[in-house]
Amino acid sequence: MDARIFVEPQQGTTYADLLAYAQRAEALGFGGFFTSDHYQKMGDHVSGLPGPLDAWITLAGLARDTETIRIGTLVSPITFRNPGQLAIQVAQVDHMSGGRVELGIGAGWSEVEHASYGIPFPSTPERFDHLTEGIEVIKGIWTTPEGETFSYDGECYTLIDCPALPKPWQRPTPPIIIGGTGRRRTPKLASQHASEFNVAFHSPEEWAEACKPTVEACEARERDPETLVWSGVQVAAVGANEAEFARRAAAIGRETSELRQNGVAGTIDEARERLAEFEALGCTRMYFQCLDLKDLEHLSDLAQVLET
């Protein structure tokens, strides 16, 4: 199974600490290093010192400060960025990285962080309207032939004679990741536009059930579901022994019993068994959510989980 590292900088970190973590993940051979895209800590939103990192500014730095590991977002809310602007940002970072960028994109969900920073937060149907048109705009800008302009007349966005530049390094587009548990609009969008479908923080059986509507949407479009990468996200807390696992669970404020139930957690052998459950149900990529960016040795233990 392909394994990637997923971090949550809005909980409070510095670029220096995040870079050290990314470089260790790269050295250990993980397939990707992905960041959330939030501006406010989950839970006690007042704290989270020294503060959040902007996802695409962070990825621009990682594009230059890493060499081989793939980088991207899980996921960028369409509410945070105009799609024309986001198309430019992603294309530029793709060039800066030599073609290692992937765009995870969604409708946005955290109303409190939008209110805190004065970002409009429309209703759920409106946000999905923006997401639907936003993906069309981004792909339209990326795929319009050089020397031609791109125009778009939608309900949410209007573009007139856009130069449709710059083009991304990866042609025709960088991989697009769409995910979630919606049963109607999300599967339709994924079947039409996504390279990867992601369901986060579910048990193996719940994960497989949540993927079914997207499988059906692919079949309705006569798209082979095997052309999608099917991925999950699980909180990771692994130790070489029980004491080390308990220490890592305590460091992120979680109980060992709860982590064993809801994550890739426990001893290295237990974590392998959990991954095998996902793999047996069709999961081909797993993102390990790592919450303690000071614990570089945790990555070494996670790398051992992947050894056979």
One Martini backbone bead per residue (centre of mass of N, CA, C, O) as a GRO file, in nm:
protein
  308
    1MET     BB    1   0.097   0.035   0.021
    2ASP     BB    2   0.047   0.357  -0.001
    3ALA     BB    3   0.222   0.615   0.191
    4ARG     BB    4   0.126   0.905   0.384
    5ILE     BB    5   0.165   1.229   0.510
    6PHE     BB    6  -0.042   1.405   0.760
    7VAL     BB    7  -0.099   1.745   0.845
    8GLU     BB    8  -0.188   2.009   1.118
    9PRO     BB    9  -0.097   2.335   1.132
   10GLN     BB   10  -0.343   2.473   1.289
   11GLN     BB   11  -0.242   2.363   1.577
   12GLY     BB   12   0.062   2.452   1.576
   13THR     BB   13   0.341   2.583   1.398
   14THR     BB   14   0.633   2.562   1.206
   15TYR     BB   15   0.815   2.551   0.927
   16ALA     BB   16   1.065   2.412   1.045
   17ASP     BB   17   0.918   2.166   1.165
   18LEU     BB   18   0.775   2.074   0.909
   19LEU     BB   19   1.027   2.032   0.734
   20ALA     BB   20   1.164   1.816   0.904
   21TYR     BB   21   0.934   1.614   0.864
   22ALA     BB   22   0.938   1.601   0.554
   23GLN     BB   23   1.236   1.511   0.522
   24ARG     BB   24   1.203   1.248   0.678
   25ALA     BB   25   0.983   1.125   0.502
   26GLU     BB   26   1.154   1.123   0.247
   27ALA     BB   27   1.393   0.946   0.354
   28LEU     BB   28   1.183   0.696   0.420
   29GLY     BB   29   0.973   0.677   0.152
   30PHE     BB   30   0.738   0.839   0.134
   31GLY     BB   31   0.494   0.938  -0.105
   32GLY     BB   32   0.384   1.179   0.093
   33PHE     BB   33   0.308   1.539   0.177
   34PHE     BB   34   0.032   1.656   0.367
   35THR     BB   35  -0.202   1.928   0.405
   36SER     BB   36  -0.397   2.111   0.550
   37ASP     BB   37  -0.675   2.377   0.518
   38HIS     BB   38  -0.634   2.595   0.779
   39TYR     BB   39  -0.688   2.881   1.033
   40GLN     BB   40  -0.790   2.685   1.275
   41LYS     BB   41  -0.819   2.535   1.555
   42MET     BB   42  -0.916   2.250   1.677
   43GLY     BB   43  -1.129   2.334   1.928
   44ASP     BB   44  -0.923   2.543   2.078
   45HIS     BB   45  -0.921   2.830   1.888
   46VAL     BB   46  -0.734   3.032   2.056
   47SER     BB   47  -0.516   2.855   2.020
   48GLY     BB   48  -0.210   2.750   1.853
   49LEU     BB   49   0.077   2.790   1.893
   50PRO     BB   50   0.192   3.023   1.665
   51GLY     BB   51   0.008   2.904   1.441
   52PRO     BB   52  -0.079   2.903   1.127
   53LEU     BB   53  -0.050   2.775   0.795
   54ASP     BB   54  -0.036   2.833   0.476
   55ALA     BB   55  -0.064   2.598   0.245
   56TRP     BB   56   0.058   2.730  -0.028
   57ILE     BB   57   0.304   2.854   0.102
   58THR     BB   58   0.415   2.594   0.218
   59LEU     BB   59   0.436   2.437  -0.055
   60ALA     BB   60   0.639   2.626  -0.182
   61GLY     BB   61   0.862   2.557   0.015
   62LEU     BB   62   0.862   2.244  -0.028
   63ALA     BB   63   0.930   2.250  -0.329
   64ARG     BB   64   1.236   2.354  -0.254
   65ASP     BB   65   1.300   2.162   0.024
   66THR     BB   66   1.244   1.929  -0.170
   67GLU     BB   67   1.270   1.645  -0.418
   68THR     BB   68   1.042   1.376  -0.429
   69ILE     BB   69   0.802   1.434  -0.275
   70ARG     BB   70   0.476   1.453  -0.252
   71ILE     BB   71   0.239   1.733  -0.271
   72GLY     BB   72  -0.045   1.868  -0.065
   73THR     BB   73  -0.401   1.869  -0.017
   74LEU     BB   74  -0.628   1.810   0.282
   75VAL     BB   75  -0.830   2.038   0.193
   76SER     BB   76  -0.923   2.284  -0.027
   77PRO     BB   77  -1.129   2.537   0.005
   78ILE     BB   78  -1.322   2.719  -0.209
   79THR     BB   79  -1.369   2.960  -0.001
   80PHE     BB   80  -1.060   3.065   0.010
   81ARG     BB   81  -1.051   3.055  -0.324
   82ASN     BB   82  -1.024   3.154  -0.618
   83PRO     BB   83  -0.997   2.954  -0.894
   84GLY     BB   84  -0.805   3.129  -1.060
   85GLN     BB   85  -0.596   3.161  -0.837
   86LEU     BB   86  -0.551   2.859  -0.775
   87ALA     BB   87  -0.445   2.778  -1.052
   88ILE     BB   88  -0.186   2.944  -1.025
   89GLN     BB   89  -0.069   2.834  -0.765
   90VAL     BB   90  -0.049   2.534  -0.843
   91ALA     BB   91   0.118   2.568  -1.100
   92GLN     BB   92   0.362   2.699  -0.965
   93VAL     BB   93   0.426   2.473  -0.758
   94ASP     BB   94   0.465   2.257  -0.970
   95HIS     BB   95   0.718   2.387  -1.087
   96MET     BB   96   0.886   2.412  -0.822
   97SER     BB   97   0.870   2.075  -0.794
   98GLY     BB   98   0.864   1.915  -1.072
   99GLY     BB   99   0.576   1.762  -1.051
  100ARG     BB  100   0.443   1.711  -0.718
  101VAL     BB  101   0.145   1.802  -0.733
  102GLU     BB  102  -0.167   1.806  -0.537
  103LEU     BB  103  -0.532   1.852  -0.546
  104GLY     BB  104  -0.723   1.916  -0.276
  105ILE     BB  105  -1.089   1.948  -0.290
  106GLY     BB  106  -1.356   2.152  -0.140
  107ALA     BB  107  -1.638   2.310   0.029
  108GLY     BB  108  -1.629   2.323   0.315
  109TRP     BB  109  -1.709   2.339   0.701
  110SER     BB  110  -1.584   2.572   0.890
  111GLU     BB  111  -1.752   2.829   1.015
  112VAL     BB  112  -1.572   2.959   1.238
  113GLU     BB  113  -1.320   3.034   1.058
  114HIS     BB  114  -1.470   3.221   0.870
  115ALA     BB  115  -1.566   3.423   1.083
  116SER     BB  116  -1.284   3.498   1.202
  117TYR     BB  117  -1.176   3.594   0.885
  118GLY     BB  118  -1.411   3.698   0.688
  119ILE     BB  119  -1.532   3.444   0.540
  120PRO     BB  120  -1.743   3.334   0.338
  121PHE     BB  121  -2.048   3.114   0.425
  122PRO     BB  122  -2.232   2.936   0.266
  123SER     BB  123  -2.431   2.719   0.187
  124THR     BB  124  -2.409   2.401   0.101
  125PRO     BB  125  -2.520   2.421  -0.190
  126GLU     BB  126  -2.344   2.668  -0.265
  127ARG     BB  127  -2.068   2.537  -0.218
  128PHE     BB  128  -2.114   2.317  -0.437
  129ASP     BB  129  -2.142   2.510  -0.668
  130HIS     BB  130  -1.858   2.627  -0.641
  131LEU     BB  131  -1.706   2.361  -0.672
  132THR     BB  132  -1.806   2.277  -0.949
  133GLU     BB  133  -1.712   2.536  -1.098
  134GLY     BB  134  -1.419   2.551  -0.993
  135ILE     BB  135  -1.313   2.298  -1.132
  136GLU     BB  136  -1.380   2.388  -1.419
  137VAL     BB  137  -1.196   2.635  -1.415
  138ILE     BB  138  -0.926   2.506  -1.349
  139LYS     BB  139  -0.924   2.306  -1.588
  140GLY     BB  140  -0.964   2.516  -1.810
  141ILE     BB  141  -0.700   2.669  -1.766
  142TRP     BB  142  -0.503   2.420  -1.796
  143THR     BB  143  -0.630   2.308  -2.096
  144THR     BB  144  -0.586   2.544  -2.251
  145PRO     BB  145  -0.438   2.639  -2.511
  146GLU     BB  146  -0.177   2.789  -2.606
  147GLY     BB  147  -0.292   3.114  -2.717
  148GLU     BB  148  -0.553   3.085  -2.560
  149THR     BB  149  -0.868   3.146  -2.427
  150PHE     BB  150  -1.078   3.165  -2.125
  151SER     BB  151  -1.427   3.106  -2.081
  152TYR     BB  152  -1.691   3.172  -1.824
  153ASP     BB  153  -2.054   3.101  -1.761
  154GLY     BB  154  -2.180   3.124  -1.448
  155GLU     BB  155  -2.330   3.149  -1.137
  156CYS     BB  156  -2.045   3.203  -0.975
  157TYR     BB  157  -1.862   3.231  -1.245
  158THR     BB  158  -1.671   3.479  -1.443
  159LEU     BB  159  -1.489   3.453  -1.752
  160ILE     BB  160  -1.282   3.680  -1.957
  161ASP     BB  161  -1.029   3.614  -2.142
  162CYS     BB  162  -0.837   3.412  -2.023
  163PRO     BB  163  -0.499   3.326  -2.052
  164ALA     BB  164  -0.435   3.052  -1.910
  165LEU     BB  165  -0.208   3.129  -1.686
  166PRO     BB  166  -0.027   2.896  -1.595
  167LYS     BB  167   0.096   2.599  -1.660
  168PRO     BB  168   0.142   2.305  -1.560
  169TRP     BB  169   0.368   2.058  -1.546
  170GLN     BB  170   0.131   1.873  -1.538
  171ARG     BB  171  -0.016   1.675  -1.792
  172PRO     BB  172  -0.297   1.836  -1.797
  173THR     BB  173  -0.299   1.768  -1.479
  174PRO     BB  174  -0.306   1.754  -1.174
  175PRO     BB  175  -0.400   1.582  -0.929
  176ILE     BB  176  -0.734   1.512  -0.807
  177ILE     BB  177  -0.890   1.546  -0.486
  178ILE     BB  178  -1.179   1.372  -0.366
  179GLY     BB  179  -1.412   1.384  -0.080
  180GLY     BB  180  -1.635   1.192   0.124
  181THR     BB  181  -1.999   1.120   0.229
  182GLY     BB  182  -2.152   1.196   0.006
  183ARG     BB  183  -2.428   1.066  -0.214
  184ARG     BB  184  -2.423   1.276  -0.474
  185ARG     BB  185  -2.217   1.513  -0.551
  186THR     BB  186  -1.945   1.390  -0.482
  187PRO     BB  187  -1.946   1.140  -0.670
  188LYS     BB  188  -1.985   1.298  -0.932
  189LEU     BB  189  -1.726   1.466  -0.916
  190ALA     BB  190  -1.526   1.233  -0.891
  191SER     BB  191  -1.602   1.079  -1.157
  192GLN     BB  192  -1.520   1.336  -1.340
  193HIS     BB  193  -1.231   1.467  -1.187
  194ALA     BB  194  -1.082   1.247  -1.036
  195SER     BB  195  -0.792   1.057  -0.919
  196GLU     BB  196  -0.907   1.068  -0.616
  197PHE     BB  197  -1.057   0.895  -0.334
  198ASN     BB  198  -1.162   1.018  -0.004
  199VAL     BB  199  -1.175   0.868   0.330
  200ALA     BB  200  -1.211   0.987   0.661
  201PHE     BB  201  -1.222   0.845   0.969
  202HIS     BB  202  -1.274   0.527   0.917
  203SER     BB  203  -1.354   0.233   0.912
  204PRO     BB  204  -1.317  -0.011   0.696
  205GLU     BB  205  -1.624  -0.060   0.652
  206GLU     BB  206  -1.706   0.239   0.626
  207TRP     BB  207  -1.525   0.306   0.393
  208ALA     BB  208  -1.649   0.111   0.184
  209GLU     BB  209  -1.935   0.229   0.198
  210ALA     BB  210  -1.852   0.529   0.115
  211CYS     BB  211  -1.750   0.436  -0.182
  212LYS     BB  212  -1.998   0.328  -0.343
  213PRO     BB  213  -2.120   0.586  -0.483
  214THR     BB  214  -1.863   0.627  -0.663
  215VAL     BB  215  -1.871   0.366  -0.810
  216GLU     BB  216  -2.153   0.415  -0.933
  217ALA     BB  217  -2.080   0.682  -1.078
  218CYS     BB  218  -1.871   0.560  -1.264
  219GLU     BB  219  -2.056   0.350  -1.401
  220ALA     BB  220  -2.256   0.567  -1.514
  221ARG     BB  221  -1.998   0.694  -1.689
  222GLU     BB  222  -1.807   0.463  -1.785
  223ARG     BB  223  -1.605   0.433  -1.546
  224ASP     BB  224  -1.335   0.294  -1.418
  225PRO     BB  225  -1.273   0.256  -1.083
  226GLU     BB  226  -0.961   0.179  -1.122
  227THR     BB  227  -0.881   0.488  -1.205
  228LEU     BB  228  -0.892   0.516  -0.904
  229VAL     BB  229  -0.788   0.627  -0.606
  230TRP     BB  230  -0.818   0.460  -0.286
  231SER     BB  231  -0.856   0.648   0.016
  232GLY     BB  232  -0.721   0.722   0.346
  233VAL     BB  233  -0.762   0.830   0.695
  234GLN     BB  234  -0.535   0.802   0.983
  235VAL     BB  235  -0.455   0.803   1.285
  236ALA     BB  236  -0.121   0.811   1.428
  237ALA     BB  237   0.004   0.556   1.677
  238VAL     BB  238   0.328   0.425   1.721
  239GLY     BB  239   0.505   0.143   1.874
  240ALA     BB  240   0.746  -0.085   1.970
  241ASN     BB  241   0.572  -0.052   2.234
  242GLU     BB  242   0.348   0.012   2.477
  243ALA     BB  243   0.490   0.256   2.608
  244GLU     BB  244   0.534   0.418   2.347
  245PHE     BB  245   0.242   0.436   2.264
  246ALA     BB  246   0.137   0.578   2.521
  247ARG     BB  247   0.312   0.830   2.487
  248ARG     BB  248   0.192   0.917   2.209
  249ALA     BB  249  -0.099   0.941   2.297
  250ALA     BB  250  -0.053   1.157   2.518
  251ALA     BB  251   0.075   1.379   2.329
  252ILE     BB  252  -0.231   1.393   2.170
  253GLY     BB  253  -0.476   1.337   2.374
  254ARG     BB  254  -0.508   1.012   2.381
  255GLU     BB  255  -0.646   0.703   2.397
  256THR     BB  256  -0.554   0.385   2.341
  257SER     BB  257  -0.833   0.255   2.289
  258GLU     BB  258  -0.933   0.465   2.083
  259LEU     BB  259  -0.705   0.439   1.877
  260ARG     BB  260  -0.743   0.138   1.810
  261GLN     BB  261  -1.032   0.198   1.688
  262ASN     BB  262  -0.950   0.496   1.510
  263GLY     BB  263  -0.664   0.375   1.405
  264VAL     BB  264  -0.317   0.362   1.348
  265ALA     BB  265  -0.249   0.154   1.624
  266GLY     BB  266   0.014   0.070   1.836
  267THR     BB  267   0.178  -0.160   1.732
  268ILE     BB  268   0.327  -0.253   1.451
  269ASP     BB  269   0.152  -0.506   1.408
  270GLU     BB  270  -0.123  -0.370   1.447
  271ALA     BB  271  -0.094  -0.169   1.215
  272ARG     BB  272  -0.071  -0.378   0.991
  273GLU     BB  273  -0.350  -0.502   1.032
  274ARG     BB  274  -0.511  -0.249   0.967
  275LEU     BB  275  -0.411  -0.209   0.679
  276ALA     BB  276  -0.508  -0.487   0.575
  277GLU     BB  277  -0.807  -0.425   0.599
  278PHE     BB  278  -0.815  -0.202   0.388
  279GLU     BB  279  -0.686  -0.354   0.150
  280ALA     BB  280  -0.911  -0.580   0.131
  281LEU     BB  281  -1.129  -0.329   0.046
  282GLY     BB  282  -0.942  -0.132  -0.169
  283CYS     BB  283  -0.715   0.015  -0.038
  284THR     BB  284  -0.419   0.201  -0.181
  285ARG     BB  285  -0.420   0.454   0.029
  286MET     BB  286  -0.245   0.610   0.311
  287TYR     BB  287  -0.302   0.854   0.561
  288PHE     BB  288  -0.098   0.978   0.814
  289GLN     BB  289  -0.193   1.125   1.102
  290CYS     BB  290   0.027   1.374   1.232
  291LEU     BB  291   0.046   1.562   1.554
  292ASP     BB  292   0.368   1.528   1.627
  293LEU     BB  293   0.629   1.727   1.496
  294LYS     BB  294   0.866   1.647   1.712
  295ASP     BB  295   0.836   1.328   1.634
  296LEU     BB  296   1.051   1.178   1.426
  297GLU     BB  297   1.054   0.872   1.520
  298HIS     BB  298   0.770   0.797   1.433
  299LEU     BB  299   0.836   0.761   1.133
  300SER     BB  300   1.009   0.506   1.165
  301ASP     BB  301   0.776   0.327   1.271
  302LEU     BB  302   0.589   0.367   1.027
  303ALA     BB  303   0.784   0.242   0.821
  304GLN     BB  304   0.772  -0.045   0.950
  305VAL     BB  305   0.474  -0.106   0.881
  306LEU     BB  306   0.550  -0.139   0.561
  307GLU     BB  307   0.699  -0.381   0.617
  308THR     BB  308   0.749  -0.742   0.497
   0.00000   0.00000   0.00000
